[in-house]
Amino acid sequence: MSGDPFERGLEIEKAQLRGFARSVSEIEWLLLILVVLYLFFVNPALARSARVLGALVGFAAFVLVFRYARPFATRIHIKLTVEILGMFAFLTAVLALAGGVRSPLMNLYLLPIVTAALALGKRATALVVVLVCACYPLLEVLTGGTERLTADFAVTAVGVLAPFLLVAFCTTLLVENINTAKQRIRALSDRDELTAIYNMRAFARLAEQEHEVASRTERPYSVLMVDIEHLKALNNTYGHEAGNRAVKLVAEALQRLTRSTDVVARFGGDEFIVLLASADRAAAEEVAQRIRNVVFATTLEVDVKMVRLKVNVGAASFPEGGNSLQAVMTAADRMMYKDKELRDPPKGKLVIQRL
């Protein structure tokens, strides 16, 4: 089950990578088109060279294979790494034939650098930058010999490569800030504003995942419906702030009494819902009784009085309570109202103790 925020973050990251992987071929086509335009308009004689044509056709075939044959389809990180290295190798080969580091095509190294920063993070970006820095003197040797490796060349290299380093740093920093912001937004969108536990949208998604796993593996799970007794009377008597504090206290109690693999959510108003992963009916009833006892032992201080809180809890399990998640939730809701009928004191009465 993906109730763990870390596991859910990994799932979202994989989905983002799959989406980005579909866009990499467009970046590769862009690189190919820019090289072709430069060669045919600036140096048409070189464009007709067999070696240059071989590099162009070879890279085009490489792009088509990764676009349609989809090797490493299930290993997105490997696929992206190979494609970025393919872009780098193609550009290096063309530069070796088209003037080396003095060619305007040198600036196209920014494409694999930015792609690595956006898709694979700091380490991959650093690797690409290191490769670019290593290829700079290599290209100079290939096009002019070792005698060009002078002090002046070293100064020029620093001036040329510094912008690549700056772009790599700024892009990775921007990506990290964007990912952090997205994580915060996702966390806020999944949480109830008052209690900070899951809301029903998040509960429905996580509970459905647990139901699918339970259906495949024939293992049980249970749902608890929890209702705070007389919350309306508490609001009317002491104000909504007191009612909000009562809701928070019950939410905290539910979180203490459940495991990290369980899902606690606010159903709405004075009701909560709990999914107990891999728990049968007996285990669910035991948890339900602990919830009643712990909440009853919890008191709310308002206006020099202690208000004792009480909850009604209904439990239902899969598959006894129904073959679908909705059926199990409905069964738990029914049991909660039965529990309320059995335990409810005269309507509207609060249990109040003076300090």
Buried (B, 14 or more C-beta within 10 A) or exposed (E): BBBEEEEBBEEBEEEBBEEBBEEBBEBBBEBBEBBBEBBEEBBEEBBEBEEBEEBBEBBBEBBEEBBEEEEBEEEBBEBBBBBBBBBBBBBBBBBBBBBBBBBEBBEBBBBBBBBBBBBBBBEBBBBBBEBBBEBBBBBBEBBBEEEBBEEEBEEBBEEBBEEBBEBBBEBBEEBEEEBEEEEEEBEEEBBBEEBBBBBBEBBBBBBEBBBEBBBEEEBBBBBBBBBBBBBEBBBEBBEEEBBBBBBBBBBBBBBEBBEEBBBBBBBEEBBBBBBBBBBBBEBBBEBBEBBBEBBBEBBBEBEEBEBBBBBBBBBBBBBEBBEBBEBBBBBBBBBBBEBBEEEBEEEEEBBBEEE
